[in-house]
Amino acid sequence: MTIVSGKQVVQTARANGYAVGAFNTNNLEWTQAILRTAEAKQSPVIIAASMGAIKYMGGFKTVAELIRNLDSAMNITVPVAIHLDHGDYEAAISAIAAGFTSVMFDGSNLTFADNLEKTQKIIEFAHTVGVSVEAEVGTIGGEEDGIIGSGEIASIDEAVIMAQTGIDFLAAGIGNIHGVYPKNWAGLNLDHLEKLAAAVNEAVGYDFPLVLHGASGVPDAQIAVAIKHGVAKVNVNTEAQLAFHQATRDFVLSDKDLIGKNYDPRKFLAPGVKAIETALTDRINVFGSANK
């Protein structure tokens, strides 16, 4: 069993100048694809699940145990964290109770005071059982399970205050967006990221790990600079979903699904699952976490 806390893999990444991929799972096959890819690349990995995916997959306990059981059955040797992605307060508490090893409390839709208060309560509960906590300041553009953000630039002052609560890593809006990026997207505000990271590091007294959400479609060169400036966890979901969709669509449009017993779900889903693995392999190479 190689299940670890999110703090362990993220802070190790920050200290060594690379980033760990937080790859969202959506079902059994998705989880297997993430684990196979991480093992093949000998990369630490964070398997993330959103509130919507958790509901779809059967609940918090089901998701946590699925990842644990597959980690054992597949003889995984790399560190694996089980992470709640963009959870509200109730979801964070439920995830901790169910055996997740890392939670993101997304209070970015609240007032900063309320966000701060709820984050502190979650820290008290999570850290007593060795679960790491991610918080967010400044919304991420797009929509994630009903939480809608305009992609604002996070306040440096608020980022510093949030980091000082004792959280383990912080998501700060720097113009990033969930989902597919529009053609007129201006790109990440890397200058702001550099200033924010410097202020947070000075305040907490060490190289504090930051998180980049909405990384699907961000140019590799921008991701590399973001990692240089302190990003140690990079979230990817849409990119893998698009790869899965395209491969499955190609399989059907070519009529390969009509050959033999390709109607069998294990065969029907295979091209899409392989496409997930290819997409995540590429992201691991970009993040620099292979053989780490």
LOVEXDREN-361143 format. One record per residue (C-alpha): residue in three letters; x, y, z. Coordinates in steps of 0.2 Angstrom, whole numbers, plus 5000, padded with zeros to 4 digits. Example, Ala and Ser with C-alpha at 12.3 -4.5 7.8 and 13.67 -1.06 7.14 Angstrom:
% residues 2
ALA506249785039/SER506849955036/
***
This chain:
% residues 292
MET500050005000/THR500850174995/ILE499450285000/VAL500150445007/SER499550625012/GLY499550754999/LYS500750865010/GLN502050735008/VAL502050724989/VAL501750914986/GLN503050984998/THR504350864992/ALA503950924974/ARG504151104979/ALA505751074988/ASN506450984972/GLY505851104959/TYR504450994950/ALA502650984951/VAL501450834955/GLY499950804944/ALA498250804952/PHE497250694940/ASN495450684942/THR494550514942/ASN492850484935/ASN492650294937/LEU493550134939/GLU494450134922/TRP494950314925/THR495750274942/GLN496650124934/ALA497350234920/ILE498050354932/LEU498850224943/ARG499550134928/THR500250294921/ALA501050344937/GLU501850174940/ALA502550174922/LYS503250344924/GLN503850314942/SER502950474947/PRO502050514963/VAL500250564959/ILE498750634967/ILE497050554962/ALA495750694964/ALA493850674964/SER492650814963/MET491050824973/GLY490050774957/ALA491250634953/ILE491050564971/LYS489150564970/TYR489250484953/MET490450344959/GLY489450304974/GLY490050414988/PHE491650464998/LYS491950295005/THR491750204989/VAL493050324980/ALA494350314994/GLU494250124996/LEU494250104977/ILE495850194976/ARG496650104990/ASN496049934984/LEU496749964966/ASP498350034973/SER498649864982/ALA497949754968/MET498949834955/ASN500549824966/ILE500850014964/THR502550064971/VAL502450254969/PRO501650374982/VAL499750404979/ALA498750534988/ILE496850534988/HIS496150704986/LEU494550794987/ASP494450924973/HIS493451094976/GLY492451024991/ASP491351135001/TYR491451125020/GLU490250975022/ALA491150885008/ALA492850915016/ILE492350845033/SER491550695024/ALA493050655014/ILE494150665029/ALA493050545039/ALA492950425023/GLY494850405022/PHE495450535010/THR497250585013/SER497050765007/VAL495650895005/MET495351054996/PHE494151165004/ASP493551294991/GLY492851445000/SER493251564986/ASN491351594983/LEU491251655001/THR491751815009/PHE493651805013/ALA493251815032/ASP492051665030/ASN493251575019/LEU494651595032/GLU493551545047/LYS492951385038/THR494751345032/GLN495451355050/LYS494051235056/ILE494451105043/ILE496351125047/GLU496051085065/PHE495050925061/ALA496150865046/HIS497850885054/THR497350785069/VAL497150635058/GLY498650675046/VAL497550735032/SER498250885022/VAL497251045017/GLU497251145002/ALA496351315002/GLU495951444988/VAL495951634987/GLY495451714971/THR494251624960/ILE494751504946/GLY493751544930/GLY492451434923/GLU491351314934/GLU491751174945/ASP490251084953/GLY489251234954/ILE490551354960/ILE490751484947/GLY492251594946/SER492751734934/GLY494651694934/GLU495151844945/ILE496851884951/ALA497051834969/SER497551964982/ILE499251944988/ASP498752005006/GLU497351875007/ALA498551735000/VAL499851775014/ILE498451775028/MET497851605021/ALA499551525020/GLN499851585038/THR498351475044/GLY499351315043/ILE498651255027/ASP499851135017/PHE499651215000/LEU498651354992/ALA497751384976/ALA497851564970/GLY496951634955/ILE498151694942/GLY496951704927/ASN496751524925/ILE495151444920/HIS494251274922/GLY493851184906/VAL494251234888/TYR495151404887/PRO494351524875/LYS495451594860/ASN495551764868/TRP496251704884/ALA497651814890/GLY498751684898/LEU499351654916/ASN499851814925/LEU501551744929/ASP502251914936/HIS500851914949/LEU501251734953/GLU503051774956/LYS502551924968/LEU501251814977/ALA502451674980/ALA503851784986/ALA502651864999/VAL501951705005/ASN503751625006/GLU504351775017/ALA502751765028/VAL502851575032/GLY504751565031/TYR504951425019/ASP504651385000/PHE502751365001/PRO501951254988/LEU500651334977/VAL499351254966/LEU498851284948/HIS497051234944/GLY496351234926/ALA497951174919/SER497151084904/GLY497651184889/VAL498951304897/PRO500551314886/ASP501951204893/ALA503151354893/GLN501951444905/ILE501751284916/ALA503651274917/VAL503851454923/ALA502351434935/ILE503351284943/LYS504951394944/HIS503951514954/GLY503251394967/VAL501851294959/ALA502051114965/LYS500351034961/VAL499551054944/ASN497750994942/VAL497150914926/ASN495450844921/THR494750924905/GLU496350874895/ALA496050684899/GLN494150694897/LEU494450764879/ALA495750634875/PHE494550494881/HIS493050574871/GLN494050584855/ALA494750414856/THR493050334860/ARG492250444846/ASP493550384833/PHE493250204838/VAL491350214835/LEU491450324819/SER492650194812/ASP491350054816/LYS492649964826/ASP491449944839/LEU490449834827/ILE491849704825/GLY491749544835/LYS491349574854/ASN491949754854/TYR490249794862/ASP490949724878/PRO491249874889/ARG493049814893/LYS493449824874/PHE492349974870/LEU493150084883/ALA494950024880/PRO495450154866/GLY494750294878/VAL495750234893/LYS497350214883/ALA497050394877/ILE496950454895/GLU498650364899/THR499450444884/ALA498850624889/LEU499350594907/THR501050534902/ASP501350694893/ARG500850794908/ILE501950704919/ASN503450734907/VAL503050924907/PHE502850934926/GLY504550844929/SER503850714941/ALA504450564932/ASN505650454941/LYS505350554957/
***
